[in-house]
Amino acid sequence: MNNRVFTVGSLIPGRLIVKHPAPEQTERTIIKTEGIIVEQNGNRMEIYPVKGKLLDAALNQGKPIQYKCRKGTCGHCTVKVFKAQGLSAPNEREKKKLKNEITNGYRLACQAEILETFR
């Protein structure tokens, strides 16, 4: 018997919530996410991958990423990337602005390109 339960949270793009009966006949929830995980100023957020700039995707999804110039020169949109599935390699503007911080996972959200959308 398949007893699927849908909740408001199960309708969020990028999340698949599956409930399985445990041996004790209780339910446990497994959450599968395919988003990009970033952090800025101690605020960690998940961004659902949509082709285009990482900053644009985040702002369209209501994520509070701070930015200013959108050209890769000011550095206000610098984020630390924890899960980067589908992101482009750093471009020359990022390399020039962030230097060695790129190796520590930092990117400019206005320059990082999302290449793939996952479903």
DSSP file (Angstrom, degrees, kcal/mol; ACC not computed):
  #  RESIDUE AA STRUCTURE BP1 BP2  ACC     N-H-->O    O-->H-N    N-H-->O    O-->H-N    TCO  KAPPA ALPHA  PHI   PSI    X-CA   Y-CA   Z-CA
    1    1 A M              0   0    0      0, 0.0     2,-0.7     0, 0.0     0, 0.0   0.000 360.0 360.0 360.0 132.0    0.0    0.0    0.0
    2    2 A N        -     0   0    0      2,-0.0     2,-0.9     1,-0.0     0, 0.0  -0.879 360.0-178.1-106.8 104.9    1.4    3.4   -1.0
    3    3 A N        -     0   0    0     -2,-0.7     2,-0.4    16,-0.1    16,-0.1  -0.785  10.6-173.6-102.9  88.6    0.4    6.1    1.4
    4    4 A R        -     0   0    0     -2,-0.9     2,-0.5    14,-0.1    14,-0.1  -0.681   6.3-161.1 -85.6 135.0    1.9    9.3    0.0
    5    5 A V        -     0   0    0     -2,-0.4     2,-0.5    12,-0.1    14,-0.1  -0.971   2.1-161.2-118.0 122.7    1.6   12.4    2.1
    6    6 A F        +     0   0    0     -2,-0.5     2,-0.3     3,-0.0     3,-0.0  -0.877  12.2 178.2-104.8 135.4    2.0   15.8    0.5
    7    7 A T    >   -     0   0    0     -2,-0.5     3,-0.7    10,-0.1     4,-0.4  -0.767  47.0 -98.6-124.3 172.3    2.8   18.8    2.5
    8    8 A V  G >  S+     0   0    0     -2,-0.3     3,-1.4     1,-0.2     4,-0.2   0.896 124.6  55.9 -57.9 -39.8    3.4   22.5    1.7
    9    9 A G  G >  S+     0   0    0      1,-0.3     3,-1.2     2,-0.2    -1,-0.2   0.767  96.7  63.5 -64.3 -26.7    7.1   21.7    2.0
   10   10 A S  G <  S+     0   0    0     -3,-0.7    -1,-0.3     1,-0.2     7,-0.2   0.613  95.4  61.2 -74.6 -10.0    6.9   19.0   -0.6
   11   11 A L  G <  S+     0   0    0     -3,-1.4    -1,-0.2    -4,-0.4    -2,-0.2   0.448  75.0 112.7 -94.3  -1.2    5.9   21.5   -3.2
   12   12 A I  S X  S-     0   0    0     -3,-1.2     3,-1.7    -4,-0.2    -3,-0.0  -0.572  78.6-109.7 -71.9 128.3    9.2   23.5   -2.9
   13   13 A P  T 3  S+     0   0    0      0, 0.0    -1,-0.1     0, 0.0     3,-0.1  -0.315 102.0  25.3 -58.6 138.9   11.1   23.1   -6.2
   14   14 A G  T 3  S+     0   0    0      1,-0.2    20,-1.0    19,-0.1     2,-0.5   0.381 101.6 101.3  90.3  -4.3   14.3   21.0   -5.8
   15   15 A R  E <   -A   33   0A   0     -3,-1.7     2,-0.5    18,-0.2    -1,-0.2  -0.946  46.1-173.2-119.1 134.2   12.9   19.1   -2.8
   16   16 A L  E     -A   32   0A   0     16,-1.6    16,-1.8    -2,-0.5     2,-0.6  -0.981   9.0-164.2-122.4 117.6   11.6   15.6   -2.9
   17   17 A I  E     -A   31   0A   0     -2,-0.5     2,-0.5    -7,-0.2    14,-0.2  -0.907   8.6-177.1-107.3 121.4   10.1   14.4    0.4
   18   18 A V  E     -A   30   0A   0     12,-1.7    12,-1.9    -2,-0.6     2,-0.5  -0.967  11.8-154.9-120.5 129.8    9.5   10.7    0.7
   19   19 A K  E     -A   29   0A   0     -2,-0.5    10,-0.2    10,-0.2   -16,-0.1  -0.914  12.9-175.2-107.6 127.9    7.9    9.1    3.7
   20   20 A H  E     -A   28   0A   0      8,-1.6     8,-1.5    -2,-0.5     2,-0.3  -0.956  28.9-116.5-119.5 137.0    8.7    5.4    4.4
   21   21 A P  E     -A   27   0A   0      0, 0.0     6,-0.2     0, 0.0    -2,-0.0  -0.580  31.8-142.3 -70.4 130.6    7.2    3.3    7.1
   22   22 A A    >   -     0   0    0      4,-3.7     3,-2.4    -2,-0.3     4,-0.1  -0.397  31.4 -95.1 -83.9 167.8    9.9    2.2    9.6
   23   23 A P  T 3  S+     0   0    0      0, 0.0    -1,-0.1     0, 0.0     0, 0.0   0.802 126.8  57.4 -56.3 -29.2    9.9   -1.2   11.2
   24   24 A E  T 3  S-     0   0    0      2,-0.1     3,-0.1     1,-0.0    -2,-0.0   0.281 121.2-108.7 -85.2  13.1    8.0    0.1   14.2
   25   25 A Q  S <  S+     0   0    0     -3,-2.4     2,-0.2     1,-0.3    -1,-0.0   0.704  82.7 123.0  65.9  21.7    5.2    1.3   11.9
   26   26 A T        -     0   0    0     -4,-0.1    -4,-3.7    -6,-0.0     2,-0.4  -0.636  61.3-115.3-101.6 169.4    6.2    5.0   12.4
   27   27 A E  E     -A   21   0A   0     -6,-0.2     2,-0.3    -2,-0.2    -8,-0.1  -0.833  23.7-170.3-109.0 145.5    7.2    7.3    9.6
   28   28 A R  E     -A   20   0A   0     -8,-1.5    -8,-1.6    -2,-0.4     2,-0.5  -0.962  18.1-132.8-127.6 150.7   10.5    8.9    8.9
   29   29 A T  E     -A   19   0A   0     -2,-0.3     2,-0.5   -10,-0.2   -10,-0.2  -0.879  12.3-164.9-110.0 132.1   11.1   11.6    6.3
   30   30 A I  E     -A   18   0A   0    -12,-1.9   -12,-1.7    -2,-0.5     2,-0.6  -0.968   9.6-158.3-112.5 125.9   14.0   11.7    3.9
   31   31 A I  E     -A   17   0A   0     -2,-0.5     2,-0.6   -14,-0.2   -14,-0.2  -0.920   4.5-167.2-109.6 123.4   14.7   15.0    2.2
   32   32 A K  E     -A   16   0A   0    -16,-1.8   -16,-1.6    -2,-0.6     2,-0.4  -0.940   9.7-175.0-109.4 121.6   16.6   15.0   -1.1
   33   33 A T  E     -A   15   0A   0     -2,-0.6   -18,-0.2   -18,-0.2   -19,-0.1  -0.892  22.1-177.1-117.2 148.8   17.9   18.3   -2.3
   34   34 A E        +     0   0    0    -20,-1.0    84,-0.2    -2,-0.4   -19,-0.1   0.000  47.9 120.7-127.2  25.9   19.6   19.2   -5.5
   35   35 A G        -     0   0    0    -21,-0.2     2,-0.5    13,-0.1    50,-0.3  -0.265  68.7-103.4 -87.4 175.1   20.2   22.9   -4.8
   36   36 A I  E     -B   47   0B   0     11,-3.1    11,-3.0    48,-0.1     2,-0.6  -0.878  33.5-146.2 -97.5 126.6   23.4   25.0   -4.6
   37   37 A I  E     +BC  46  83B   0     46,-1.1    45,-3.0    -2,-0.5    46,-1.6  -0.852  27.2 163.9-101.2 122.3   24.4   25.7   -1.0
   38   38 A V  E     -BC  45  81B   0      7,-2.5     7,-2.9    -2,-0.6     2,-0.4  -0.896  21.8-152.3-131.8 162.7   26.0   29.1   -0.3
   39   39 A E  E     +BC  44  80B   0     41,-2.0    41,-2.8    -2,-0.3     2,-0.4  -1.000  11.5 177.1-138.0 136.9   26.8   31.2    2.7
   40   40 A Q  E >  S-B   43   0B   0      3,-1.8     3,-1.9    -2,-0.4    39,-0.1  -0.977  74.8 -12.9-139.8 125.6   27.2   35.0    3.0
   41   41 A N  T 3  S-     0   0    0     -2,-0.4     3,-0.1     1,-0.3    -1,-0.1   0.859 129.4 -52.1  53.2  41.2   27.8   36.8    6.2
   42   42 A G  T 3  S+     0   0    0      1,-0.2     2,-0.7     0, 0.0    -1,-0.3   0.452 112.3 120.7  79.0   0.8   26.9   33.7    8.3
   43   43 A N  E <   -B   40   0B   0     -3,-1.9    -3,-1.8    21,-0.1     2,-0.4  -0.868  47.9-160.8-102.0 107.0   23.6   33.3    6.4
   44   44 A R  E     +B   39   0B   0     -2,-0.7     2,-0.3    -5,-0.2    -5,-0.2  -0.707  16.3 173.4 -89.7 136.8   23.5   29.8    4.7
   45   45 A M  E     -B   38   0B   0     -7,-2.9    -7,-2.5    -2,-0.4     2,-0.5  -0.983  29.1-132.2-144.1 153.3   20.9   29.4    1.9
   46   46 A E  E     -B   37   0B   0     -2,-0.3     2,-0.5    -9,-0.2    -9,-0.2  -0.914  20.0-161.7-106.8 130.0   19.9   26.9   -0.7
   47   47 A I  E     -B   36   0B   0    -11,-3.0   -11,-3.1    -2,-0.5    11,-0.1  -0.951  18.0-131.1-115.0 123.1   19.4   28.1   -4.2
   48   48 A Y        -     0   0    0     -2,-0.5     2,-0.4   -13,-0.2   -13,-0.1  -0.579  36.8-109.0 -70.7 128.8   17.5   26.0   -6.7
   49   49 A P        +     0   0    0      0, 0.0     2,-0.4     0, 0.0    69,-0.3  -0.450  47.0 165.1 -70.4 120.6   19.6   25.8   -9.9
   50   50 A V        -     0   0    0     -2,-0.4    64,-0.2    67,-0.1     7,-0.2  -0.999  47.5 -96.3-130.3 131.9   18.2   27.7  -12.8
   51   51 A K  S    S+     0   0    0     -2,-0.4     2,-0.3    64,-0.1    64,-0.2  -0.173  89.2  48.7 -52.8 135.6   20.3   28.5  -15.8
   52   52 A G  E    S-E  114   0C   0     62,-1.8    62,-3.9     4,-0.0     2,-0.1  -0.870 100.3 -12.5 131.2-164.4   21.9   31.9  -15.6
   53   53 A K  E  >  -E  113   0C   0     -2,-0.3     4,-2.2    60,-0.2    60,-0.2  -0.436  54.1-131.7 -71.8 142.3   23.8   33.9  -13.0
   54   54 A L  H  > S+     0   0    0     58,-2.8     4,-2.4    55,-0.4    56,-0.2   0.890 108.0  53.8 -60.0 -41.4   23.9   32.6   -9.5
   55   55 A L  H  > S+     0   0    0     54,-2.4     4,-2.6    57,-0.3     5,-0.2   0.920 108.4  48.6 -61.3 -45.5   23.0   36.1   -8.1
   56   56 A D  H  > S+     0   0    0     53,-0.3     4,-2.4     1,-0.2    -1,-0.2   0.913 111.6  49.4 -62.4 -43.3   19.9   36.3  -10.4
   57   57 A A  H  X S+     0   0    0     -4,-2.2     4,-1.1     2,-0.2    -1,-0.2   0.921 112.6  48.0 -61.6 -43.8   18.7   32.9   -9.4
   58   58 A A  H ><>S+     0   0    0     -4,-2.4     5,-2.8     1,-0.2     3,-0.5   0.934 113.1  46.4 -64.1 -46.8   19.1   33.7   -5.7
   59   59 A L  H ><5S+     0   0    0     -4,-2.6     3,-1.5     1,-0.2    -1,-0.2   0.887 109.5  54.5 -65.2 -38.6   17.3   37.0   -6.0
   60   60 A N  H 3<5S+     0   0    0     -4,-2.4    -1,-0.2     1,-0.3    -2,-0.2   0.749 109.1  49.8 -65.3 -22.9   14.4   35.6   -8.0
   61   61 A Q  T <<5S-     0   0    0     -4,-1.1    -1,-0.3    -3,-0.5    -2,-0.2   0.283 121.4-107.7 -98.4   9.0   14.0   33.0   -5.2
   62   62 A G  T < 5 +     0   0    0     -3,-1.5    -3,-0.2     1,-0.2    -2,-0.1   0.689  64.3 154.9  77.0  19.3   13.9   35.6   -2.5
   63   63 A K      < -     0   0    0     -5,-2.8     2,-1.8    -6,-0.2    -1,-0.2  -0.646  47.8-126.0 -82.1 136.4   17.4   34.8   -1.1
   64   64 A P        +     0   0    0      0, 0.0     2,-0.4     0, 0.0    -1,-0.1  -0.336  45.9 159.3 -84.2  58.8   19.0   37.8    0.7
   65   65 A I        -     0   0    0     -2,-1.8     2,-0.3   -10,-0.1    12,-0.1  -0.684  36.3-133.7 -81.4 129.4   22.3   37.9   -1.1
   66   66 A Q        +     0   0    0     -2,-0.4     2,-0.3    10,-0.2    -1,-0.0  -0.617  37.8 155.7 -81.6 141.0   24.0   41.3   -0.8
   67   67 A Y        +     0   0    0     -2,-0.3     0, 0.0    10,-0.1     0, 0.0  -0.950  21.8 176.0-154.6 170.2   25.4   42.8   -4.0
   68   68 A K  S    S+     0   0    0     -2,-0.3    -1,-0.1     0, 0.0     0, 0.0   0.381  74.1  23.5-142.6 -70.2   26.2   46.1   -5.5
   69   69 A C        -     0   0    0      1,-0.1    -2,-0.0     0, 0.0     0, 0.0   0.778  67.7-151.0 -85.6 -27.7   27.8   46.5   -9.0
   70   70 A R  S    S+     0   0    0      1,-0.1    -1,-0.1   -15,-0.0   -15,-0.0   0.616  77.5  91.6  63.4  14.6   26.9   43.2  -10.7
   71   71 A K  S    S-     0   0    0     22,-0.0    -1,-0.1    40,-0.0    22,-0.0   0.482 101.0-109.5-114.5  -7.5   30.1   43.5  -12.7
   72   72 A G  S    S+     0   0    0     22,-0.0    25,-0.1    25,-0.0    36,-0.0   0.667  93.1  98.6  87.4  17.1   32.5   41.5  -10.6
   73   73 A T  S    S+     0   0    0     24,-0.0     0, 0.0    23,-0.0     0, 0.0   0.754  75.5  46.8-107.2 -29.9   34.5   44.5   -9.4
   74   74 A C  S    S-     0   0    0      1,-0.0    -7,-0.0     0, 0.0    -1,-0.0   0.842  83.6-143.2 -87.1 -33.1   33.2   45.4   -5.9
   75   75 A G    >   +     0   0    0      1,-0.0     3,-1.5     2,-0.0    -1,-0.0   0.480  60.0 126.4  85.0   2.7   33.1   42.0   -4.2
   76   76 A H  T 3  S+     0   0    0      1,-0.3   -10,-0.2    32,-0.0    -1,-0.0   0.787  71.1  55.6 -63.1 -26.9   29.9   42.7   -2.3
   77   77 A C  T 3  S+     0   0    0    -12,-0.1    32,-1.7     2,-0.0    -1,-0.3   0.231  75.3 140.3 -92.9  15.6   28.3   39.5   -3.7
   78   78 A T  E <   + D   0 108B   0     -3,-1.5     2,-0.3    30,-0.2    30,-0.2  -0.393  26.9 178.0 -62.5 128.9   31.1   37.2   -2.5
   79   79 A V  E     - D   0 107B   0     28,-2.8    28,-2.7    -2,-0.1     2,-0.6  -0.940  31.2-125.0-129.6 152.5   29.7   33.9   -1.2
   80   80 A K  E     -CD  39 106B   0    -41,-2.8   -41,-2.0    -2,-0.3     2,-0.5  -0.890  29.1-144.5 -95.7 126.3   31.2   30.7    0.1
   81   81 A V  E     +C   38   0B   0     24,-3.3   -43,-0.2    -2,-0.6     3,-0.2  -0.809  27.0 170.4 -97.9 125.3   30.0   27.8   -1.9
   82   82 A F  E    S+     0   0B   0    -45,-3.0     2,-0.4    -2,-0.5   -44,-0.2   0.735  79.6  24.7-101.1 -32.4   29.4   24.5    0.0
   83   83 A K  E     +C   37   0B   0    -46,-1.6   -46,-1.1     2,-0.1    -1,-0.3  -0.956  64.9 170.0-136.3 115.7   27.6   22.6   -2.8
   84   84 A A    >   +     0   0    0     -2,-0.4     3,-2.3   -48,-0.2     2,-0.2   0.022  11.2 158.1-119.6  27.1   28.3   23.7   -6.3
   85   85 A Q  T 3  S+     0   0    0    -50,-0.3    31,-0.1     1,-0.3    -2,-0.1  -0.340  76.0  12.8 -58.3 120.5   26.8   21.1   -8.6
   86   86 A G  T 3  S+     0   0    0      1,-0.3    29,-3.3    -2,-0.2    30,-0.7   0.448  93.7 132.7  94.8   1.1   26.2   22.7  -12.0
   87   87 A L  B <   -F  114   0C   0     -3,-2.3    -1,-0.3    27,-0.2    27,-0.2  -0.596  55.8-115.8 -87.0 149.0   28.3   25.9  -11.4
   88   88 A S        -     0   0    0     25,-2.5    -1,-0.1    -2,-0.2     3,-0.1  -0.223  37.8 -91.9 -69.3 165.8   30.8   27.2  -14.0
   89   89 A A        -     0   0    0      1,-0.1    24,-0.2    23,-0.1    -1,-0.1  -0.485  59.3 -81.5 -72.5 153.4   34.5   27.4  -13.3
   90   90 A P        -     0   0    0      0, 0.0    -1,-0.1     0, 0.0     2,-0.1  -0.308  49.8-139.4 -58.2 137.9   35.6   30.7  -11.9
   91   91 A N     >  -     0   0    0     -3,-0.1     4,-2.3     1,-0.1     5,-0.2  -0.289  30.1 -90.3 -90.8-178.6   36.1   33.3  -14.7
   92   92 A E  H  > S+     0   0    0      1,-0.2     4,-2.4     2,-0.2     5,-0.2   0.850 124.6  54.6 -64.2 -36.5   38.9   35.9  -15.0
   93   93 A R  H  > S+     0   0    0      2,-0.2     4,-2.4     1,-0.2     5,-0.2   0.915 110.4  46.8 -63.3 -42.1   37.0   38.6  -13.0
   94   94 A E  H  >>S+     0   0    0      2,-0.2     4,-3.1     1,-0.2     5,-0.5   0.925 112.2  50.1 -64.5 -44.3   36.6   36.2  -10.1
   95   95 A K  H  X5S+     0   0    0     -4,-2.3     4,-1.4     1,-0.2    -2,-0.2   0.898 113.2  46.6 -61.4 -40.4   40.2   35.1  -10.2
   96   96 A K  H  <5S+     0   0    0     -4,-2.4    -1,-0.2    -5,-0.2    -2,-0.2   0.908 120.3  37.4 -68.7 -42.5   41.4   38.8  -10.2
   97   97 A K  H  <5S+     0   0    0     -4,-2.4    -2,-0.2    -5,-0.2    -3,-0.2   0.919 127.8  31.1 -77.0 -45.4   39.0   39.9   -7.4
   98   98 A L  H ><5S+     0   0    0     -4,-3.1     3,-2.3    -5,-0.2    -3,-0.2   0.673  79.7 176.3 -92.7 -18.7   39.2   36.8   -5.1
   99   99 A K  G ><<S-     0   0    0     -4,-1.4     3,-1.1    -5,-0.5     4,-0.2  -0.260  73.7  -0.6  50.7-121.1   42.7   35.6   -5.8
  100  100 A N  G >  S+     0   0    0      1,-0.2     3,-1.2     2,-0.2     4,-0.4   0.623 116.8  82.0 -75.2 -13.2   43.5   32.6   -3.6
  101  101 A E  G X >S+     0   0    0     -3,-2.3     5,-1.9     1,-0.3     3,-1.0   0.734  77.2  72.6 -65.1 -19.8   40.1   32.6   -1.9
  102  102 A I  G X 5S+     0   0    0     -3,-1.1     3,-1.7     1,-0.3    -1,-0.3   0.887  91.4  56.6 -60.1 -37.8   38.7   30.7   -4.9
  103  103 A T  G < 5S+     0   0    0     -3,-1.2    -1,-0.3     1,-0.3    -2,-0.2   0.700 102.3  56.7 -68.5 -17.3   40.5   27.6   -3.6
  104  104 A N  G < 5S-     0   0    0     -3,-1.0    -1,-0.3    -4,-0.4    -2,-0.2   0.325 128.6 -95.2 -93.5   6.3   38.7   28.0   -0.3
  105  105 A G  T < 5S+     0   0    0     -3,-1.7   -24,-3.3     1,-0.3     2,-0.3   0.554  76.2 143.2  97.5   8.3   35.3   27.9   -2.1
  106  106 A Y  E   < +D   80   0B   0     -5,-1.9     2,-0.3   -26,-0.2    -1,-0.3  -0.630  19.9 170.7 -87.6 142.4   34.5   31.6   -2.5
  107  107 A R  E     -D   79   0B   0    -28,-2.7   -28,-2.8    -2,-0.3     2,-0.7  -0.948  38.6-112.8-141.1 159.8   32.8   32.9   -5.6
  108  108 A L  E >>  -D   78   0B   0     -2,-0.3     4,-2.5   -30,-0.2     3,-1.5  -0.887  23.4-151.2 -92.8 117.9   31.3   36.1   -6.9
  109  109 A A  T 34 S+     0   0    0    -32,-1.7   -54,-2.4    -2,-0.7   -55,-0.4   0.803  94.9  57.7 -62.1 -29.3   27.5   35.4   -7.2
  110  110 A C  T 34 S+     0   0    0    -56,-0.2    -1,-0.3     1,-0.2   -54,-0.1   0.670 116.7  34.0 -75.7 -14.9   27.2   38.0  -10.0
  111  111 A Q  T <4 S+     0   0    0     -3,-1.5     2,-0.2   -58,-0.1    -2,-0.2   0.690  91.3  98.7-110.4 -27.0   29.8   36.1  -12.1
  112  112 A A     <  -     0   0    0     -4,-2.5   -58,-2.8   -22,-0.1     2,-0.4  -0.477  63.6-149.6 -67.6 128.0   29.2   32.4  -11.2
  113  113 A E  E     -E   53   0C   0     -2,-0.2   -25,-2.5   -60,-0.2     2,-0.7  -0.847   8.4-139.6-105.5 132.0   27.1   30.9  -13.9
  114  114 A I  E     -EF  52  87C   0    -62,-3.9   -62,-1.8    -2,-0.4   -27,-0.2  -0.830  22.1-179.6 -87.9 117.7   24.6   28.0  -13.3
  115  115 A L        +     0   0    0    -29,-3.3     2,-0.4    -2,-0.7    -1,-0.2   0.741  58.7  39.1 -92.1 -26.2   25.1   25.8  -16.3
  116  116 A E        -     0   0    0    -30,-0.7     2,-0.5   -31,-0.1    -1,-0.1  -0.946  59.9-148.5-131.0 147.0   22.5   23.0  -15.6
  117  117 A T        -     0   0    0     -2,-0.4     2,-0.3   -67,-0.1   -67,-0.1  -0.967  23.4-149.9-109.6 128.3   19.0   22.8  -14.1
  118  118 A F              0   0    0     -2,-0.5   -84,-0.1   -69,-0.3  -104,-0.1  -0.768 360.0 360.0-101.7 143.0   18.4   19.6  -12.2
  119  119 A R              0   0    0     -2,-0.3    -1,-0.1  -106,-0.0  -105,-0.1   0.287 360.0 360.0-129.6 360.0   15.0   17.9  -11.9
